[in-house]
């Protein structure tokens, strides 16, 4: 019971720090409070955004935006979807790098063996080494 109250207090502290009040916070069950508490810092922005985008006349009281517990749960679901997509993306690309290309920061170009250097015409006096270019478009949503 003490952990349950601590979780609610933490949620309330984060909401207060962001000038938000949740009138029906007491309606959230113990299990949901634990999940919300764990990710409250991450979900509060999504909850506010969802509320403001879906409320014609948002209510304010004493300078604080009033949101519902439903908005918090929507923020949590958005966070979990994003976390799931990020995890799937990083697991899929972890072995080879993004789109099969290991991007290097040392000026040596891509490490993908399937790519070939593209020669670039240089003016007199410039370095005669061929420049390398990446021929694929990097996109996390393939």
C-alpha positions in Angstrom: 0.0 0.0 0.0 2.9 2.4 0.7 4.4 1.7 -2.7 1.0 2.5 -4.3 0.9 5.8 -2.6 4.6 6.6 -3.4 3.8 5.9 -7.1 0.8 8.2 -7.1 2.9 10.9 -5.3 5.6 10.6 -8.0 3.1 10.9 -10.8 1.6 14.0 -9.1 5.0 15.5 -8.6 5.9 15.1 -12.3 2.5 16.5 -13.4 2.9 19.5 -11.0 6.4 20.2 -12.3 4.8 20.5 -15.8 1.9 22.6 -14.6 -0.7 19.8 -15.0 -3.4 18.5 -12.8 -5.3 15.2 -13.2 -8.6 15.2 -11.4 -9.3 11.5 -11.7 -5.8 10.3 -10.8 -7.3 8.5 -7.8 -9.4 6.3 -10.2 -6.2 4.6 -11.5 -5.8 1.0 -10.1 -2.6 -0.2 -8.4 -1.1 -2.0 -11.4 -1.7 0.9 -13.8 -0.2 3.3 -11.3 3.0 1.2 -11.2 3.3 1.3 -15.0 2.5 5.0 -15.3 4.9 5.8 -12.5 7.8 4.0 -14.3 7.4 6.1 -17.5 5.7 9.3 -16.3 8.5 11.6 -17.3 8.5 10.1 -20.9 4.7 10.0 -21.3 3.7 13.4 -19.9 4.5 15.3 -23.2 2.5 12.8 -25.3 -0.4 13.1 -22.8 -0.4 16.9 -23.0 -0.2 16.8 -26.8 -3.0 14.3 -27.1 -5.2 16.3 -24.7 -4.6 19.7 -26.5 -5.1 18.2 -29.9 -8.4 16.6 -28.9 -9.9 19.2 -26.6 -11.6 22.1 -28.2 -11.5 24.3 -25.0 -8.9 23.0 -22.6 -9.6 23.6 -18.9 -7.1 25.4 -16.7 -7.3 25.8 -13.0 -4.9 28.0 -11.0 -2.6 28.2 -14.0 -2.5 24.4 -14.5 -3.8 22.4 -17.4 -6.4 19.9 -16.3 -6.1 16.5 -18.1 -7.8 13.1 -17.5 -6.2 9.8 -16.6 -7.3 8.7 -20.0 -4.8 11.2 -21.5 -2.1 9.7 -19.4 -2.9 6.2 -20.7 -2.9 7.5 -24.3 0.5 9.0 -23.7 1.7 5.7 -22.2 0.4 3.8 -25.3 2.2 6.2 -27.6 5.4 5.8 -25.6 5.2 2.0 -25.6 4.5 2.0 -29.4 7.6 4.2 -29.9 9.7 2.1 -27.6 8.6 -1.1 -29.4 9.4 0.4 -32.8 12.8 1.6 -31.6 13.6 -1.8 -30.1 12.5 -3.7 -33.3 14.5 -1.2 -35.4 17.7 -1.4 -33.4 17.5 -5.2 -33.2 17.0 -5.6 -36.9 19.8 -3.2 -37.8 22.2 -4.0 -35.0 24.3 -6.5 -36.8 24.9 -4.5 -40.0 24.2 -0.9 -39.2 21.5 1.2 -40.7 20.4 -0.2 -44.1 23.5 -2.4 -44.2 25.9 0.5 -44.1 28.3 1.2 -41.2 28.7 4.9 -41.2 32.2 6.0 -40.1 33.2 9.3 -38.6 36.9 9.0 -39.5 36.6 10.2 -43.1 37.2 6.7 -44.5 33.8 6.4 -46.1 31.2 3.6 -45.8 32.2 0.2 -44.7 29.7 -1.6 -46.9 31.6 -3.9 -49.2 28.9 -3.7 -51.9 29.5 0.0 -52.5 32.0 1.3 -54.9 33.8 4.6 -54.9 32.6 7.2 -57.3 35.4 9.1 -58.9 35.2 12.9 -58.7 36.9 15.2 -61.1 39.3 17.5 -59.3 40.8 20.8 -60.3 44.6 21.0 -60.7 46.4 21.0 -57.4 43.7 19.2 -55.5 44.1 15.7 -53.9 43.8 13.1 -56.7 42.3 10.4 -54.4 38.8 9.4 -55.5 36.0 10.5 -53.2 33.5 7.9 -51.9 29.8 8.3 -51.8 27.0 6.2 -50.4 24.6 5.1 -53.1 21.8 4.0 -50.8 19.2 6.2 -49.0 19.2 5.7 -45.3 15.8 5.4 -43.8 14.7 3.9 -40.5 11.2 3.1 -42.0 12.1 0.4 -44.6 
